[in-house]
Amino acid sequence: MKIVKKGAETRAMKKYKSLFVILLVCFILSACGTPENSLAPQTAPNYADTSAKTNASDGEMQGGYYAVKAYDLSINEETHLVFDALAFQSSIFCVVTPREISEGYQLQRDGDTIYASLNYFCAAAPGCDGIWVLENSLSDLSSYSLLLISPDGRVEKSIQLSEIHTAKSYKRQLICSGKDVYLVSGDNQLVKICQDGELNGVIPLPDESSYPVVGNDGSVYVVQPTQEGLHIHLVDEEAFSLSQAFTCSNGSVFDGTGEALLLLENGSGLYTIGPEGALAPIVIWAECNITINGLLGLDPIGDGRYLLMCQTGPAVLAPTNPDEISPKKTLQLAAIQPSNSLKKSVADFNNSNSSYYVQILDYSDNGSFASDVALTRLNTDILSGNYPDMICFSRISPYPYMSKGLLT
């Protein structure tokens, strides 16, 4: 990464030279390489933050005062990664998998391994009596099992899905309501299974993007994303059919908790969803100088805290003192298809630094534009005087900029 001059602002930019050197060390040496393969359970959208930056000093807070901190595990991050994280009772459970190959996984409780399997991990969810895990056989990819694992790592229940249902595959989606488990089959059906292993019903979902969540009332809902917004359907347990309950604005919906029927994250913050679809902010990310990289999972863990499973790993969102939130100077980092490592480094920096906020501008729009088109978009901005503060040169040659004297 080099620093782009801003013409008349060159002297002002020198003021931040020491910061940029720090950023070079923090971001680039470890994070600006070729993007690594992701083992996230779903396709990641553009997690680079391209929204306008605001902070608590700009006006009255819409949401609460929160801070986020990465949840650290004692694992070798070069060889393993945290595939999933969830809360059960007063403990945090994490699924750890090899980084280079997806076979085999460990279930850790508060950092200690309590269960290990050689099979492929698919999904997990907290139930009444432990953690339900959906796994795929290493030796027979058409064989799926549901396991109920106790908090101390004992397998309390094992259900061979091929014995009770005809689906050939299952998606990485699993929820629990009471003692019932809900899966989504590869042919896009919601499958309800009792804890005793009996198949209780099957419902065709509206489309491939639909997914189930559990409300704070224990009811199961199916979220259907559309261009007009989210259609949220209530599952009628008696008829085992869908009825449209309400609609709300787009975002990712998570299980409800406390007084919140459901929760929603839409890139700008975390919100509660009311029974009629109305949103109320819990926290606005920009107001608290928080960077969230692709929220995949969310569990309340008490005292107003939430366990977040992000694209870049688990983190804890917790209320904080208003005095801990102060205005930051925003620095724009231009990149083309930024790697998850870069995003994680930026998020870690933003969530821990009290003076600066780095905003990633992905000129490829998460791969929507080819690299040459993305480079043209960047160069057009530069020629028009819209300079980024920094450029990540993992997919960009620095020499054309050096020859024009644009780099310091």
N, C-alpha and C positions, 0 to 999 in steps of 0.2 A: 504494500500500500504506500502511496505517496500522497503529498498534499498539493492540491490545486490552488494556484494563486487566484486571487480575486481582483486583479487589476489594481484599482485605487485602494482596495482594502488590504493590500499586501502587508503593510506595516501592522495593521490590526491583527492579521492572521499570525504574525510572528509572536504575538502575545501568547498564543496558545501552542507554541512550538513544543514546550515541555510536555503538555498534555498529549500531543500527537505522538511523541516518542513513546509515551506510556501506552497509548492505544496500539501502536505498532507492535509492542511486546505482547500486550494482552490479547489482541485479536488475531494478528496476522501469522505470527510464527506457529501458532497452534491451530488456526482456524480457517485460513484462506486457501486451503488446498482443494483438491478435487472433492466435490460433495460425496459423502459416504452413503451407502445404502441404508435406508431406514426400515426398521422393523415395526413401525407404528401400525396399529391394527386397522387403520383406514388411510386413504389417500390424503395427504396433507395439502391444505390450501396455501395461499401465499401468507406465510407467517411473518414476513418482513413488515415492520410498522411503517406505513406510508400515510398515516393520518396526521392532521395538523396537531402540533404539540401545544397543550395548554397546561396550566398548573394551578395549584390552590390559590395563588395570589391573583389570578385573573378575575375572580369574582366569588360569589357564594358557591359553596360546595354542593353538588347535586347528590353525591354519594357520601359514604362514610370515610373515615381515615383508616387506611390499611397499608400494610407493608407486606412484601413477599420475600421469602428466603428459600433457597434451594434445600431440599431434603437430602442430606448426604448419607450414603451407605458405604460400608467398608468393602468396596469391590474394585477390581482392577478395571478401570474404564477403558483401557486399551483392548481388553479381551472380552469384556462383558458390558451389558447395558441393562437398564431397568425398563422392562417391557410394559409393565402395568403397576399401578399402585392403588390401594383401596384401604378403607378404614373399617375395622370391626371391633365393637366394644371400645376399649380404650387403647387399642394397638393399631399400628400401621403395618400393613402387609404389602410386600413388594414381590413382583415376579421378575426374576433375573434370568436372562438368556445369554448364550454366547453371541458375541457381536458379529462374527463372520459367518456362522452357520446358525440356522434356526432350530436345530434339533436339540431337545433336552431343555429343562428349565428347573429353577429352584424357587420355592416359595419361602420368603423370609418374613419373620415377624420381629419388628423393631430391630432389624439388622442381623438377626440370627436365623440361619437356615433351619426350617422345621420339616421341610418335605422336598424331595427331589425326584424327578422323573426323566426318563430318556425319550419320552414322546414329545410331540409338538404341542406347544401351548397355543390355545385359541382365545380364550376369554375367561374372566373370573368376576364374581359378584358376591358380596356378603349376604348370607341368609340368616335365618333365625338361630341356627346351631353351629355355624361355621362358615367357611368359604367354599362356595361352589366353583368348580373349575371345569371348563370344557377343554378336552385335549383330543388330539388326533394321533392315531397309532403310527409309530415310526415304521413299522413293518408292513402295515396295511393302511394306505391312505384313505380307504373307503370306510374305515372303522373309527367311530367317535365314541368317547366315553364322557359321562358326567360324574365327577367325583365330589363328594362332600368331605372336606378336610377340616378337622377340628382345630381349635386355636393352638393345640400343642403338636399338630402335624400328623395325627392319626387319620387314616382314611375310614370314615364312618359309613360311607355309602358309595357304591360304584354301580353305575347304570350304563349298560351297553345300548346305545341308542338304536343300533341296527335291529335290535330285538323287539323294539316297540314302535319304530317309525321307519318309513320307507325312504326318507331323504338320503341322497348320496353324499351330501356335504352340508356344512353349516357355516354361517358367517361368524365373524368375531364379535358377536353381540349376545349378551347374557344379562338378564335381570332377575331379581327375586322379589316376590310379594308374598308375605307370610311364609308358608312352607311350600309354595309353588315356584317352579322355575320356568322361565320363558326363554326360548331360543328362536333364532331366525334361520330357517333352512336355506340351502343354496338356491332352491327354486322359489324363494321369496315368500315363505309362509311363516306365520307366527305359531310356534309350537309350545303348548303348555304341558308341563310334566309335573306330577305330584312327587313329593319327597319319597313316597314308597315305590316310585319307579313306573307308575302307570301313566299312559298317555291320556290327557284330559280333553284335548281339543286342538284343532288346527284352523287358522284363519288366513286366507290369502291377504297379503298386504297390498296397499294401493299401488306401490311402485317399488323399484329397487332401492331408492334413496330413503324409504320409510324405515323407522326404527322405534322400538318400544322404550318407554320410561315408566317409572313408578311415581305416582303422586303422593303427597303427604297424607292423603286419606286412604292410602293402600290400594287405590284403583290403578289399573294399568292403562296407559295411554299410548297411542301410536302417533308419532310425529311424521308428517308428510311435508317436506319442503317443496315449495312452488315458487314461481317467479313473483307471485302476488303476496307471498308471505307463507307462514307456517299454518297448515291445517292440522289441528290436534284432535284426534279421534279418541273417544272413550271406548274401551273394550267392555262390552256387555258380557259379564261372566256367565250369566244364565243361558243366553242364546249363543254365546261365544261368537259374537259378531261385532262389527265396528259401527259406531254412530259418531258423526262429527260433533264435537263438543264446542269448540270455539276456534278462532284464528288469532294469530299474533304476528308481529314482525319477525323477519328472518334472523336466524342465529342458531347456535347449538344448544339443544335442550337437555337438561340433566334432571335426575330424580329430585322430587320435592323434599323439603325438610322444615320442621318447625311450623311457622305460619305460612310458608310459601308452598303453594300447590306444586309448582315446578320451578326450576331455575333455568336461566338463559344467559349465555355469553355470546356477544355479537361483535367482538373486536374492539368495542369502545368501553365495555365494562361488564360487570356481573349484575344480573337483575332477578327479581322475583317475578313470577307469572301468576296473576290472579285468576280466579275461576272463569272470568270473562275474557281473559287474554291480555289484560292491562299489565304493563311493566312498571316496576318500581325499582330504582337503582339501589343496589347494595354498595357497590364501589364503582367509580369511574376511573379506569386505569390512568388516563392522562392527569387527572387531578392529583393522584398520589404518586406520579412519576414511576408507574409500574409498567414493565414490559412482560407480556404473556405471549409465549411462542406456541400457538396451536393448542388450545385446551381440548384434551381428549377424554378426561375423566375428572369427576369432582365428588368429594365426600365430605360432609361436615364432621369435625372432630372435637366439637365442644368449645365453649367459651367464645363463640363467634368466629372460630377458625375453620378453615377449609383445607383439605388435602387436595392439591391440584396435580393431575397427571398431564404434563405438557409434552409437546413434541420433543422437547429437549431434556425431559426428565421430570421427576416429581419435585414439588415445591409446597410450601405451607403459606397460605394467605391468612394473616392475622390482624386484628385491630391494633392500631398504634396511636401514640400520642400525637396530636396535631403539630406540636413543636418539632416533631421528627420529619415533617414534610415541608420542604422549602423549595423556592423557585430554582430551576436549573436552566443552564444555557443549552440549547439544542444544537447538535452537530449532525450534519447529514453525511451518511456514508453510502456512496454509490457502489452498486455491485450488479453482477449478472449471474442469476441463479445462485445466490449465496448458499453456502453449505450449512447444514444443521450445526456444525461446530462453530461457525461464525455467529449464527443466530444465538447460540447458547452463550458465547463469550460476550456478545453485546447485551443480552438480557441480564447476565450476571453483573456486568459493569453497571448497567442502568439501575438495577435494583440495590446496588451497594454504594454507588458514588453519590455524594451529596451535592455536587456542583454541576455535573454535565449529564446530558441525556443524548445518546446516540440513536439516530433514526436511520434505519436501513432503507434505501431506495432501490428496490429490485427492478431494474430496467427491462428485465425479461418478463415481468409480471408472472412470476412463478412458472416460467417456461412457456407462457402463451406466445411470446415472441422468440424467434430463433436468435442465436447469439449475435449474428451479424446485424439483424434488425435492432436488437437491444443496444448494440454498440452505436448504431446510427442515432437512436433516440438519446443516448447519453451525449454524444458529440453535438447534436442539435441543441441540447440544453446549454452545453458549454459555450457554443458559438453565439447563443442568444444572451449570454451573460448570466445564465442561471447555474452558477457553479456549485457543485457539492463541496463540502469541506474536506472530504476524504474520498479516495477511490480504492477499492479492493481489486488488485490486479491478478487475481487467480485465473480469470478468463479474459483478461484484457492485456494487451502489450503496452508497456509504459513508454516505449521508444518514440512513438509519434508525439506524445505529449512532451517528452524531454527535448525533442528536436525543436519544438516551438516555444520552449522556455516556460512551459506551464507548470512545471514541478519545481518545488524547492528542495 
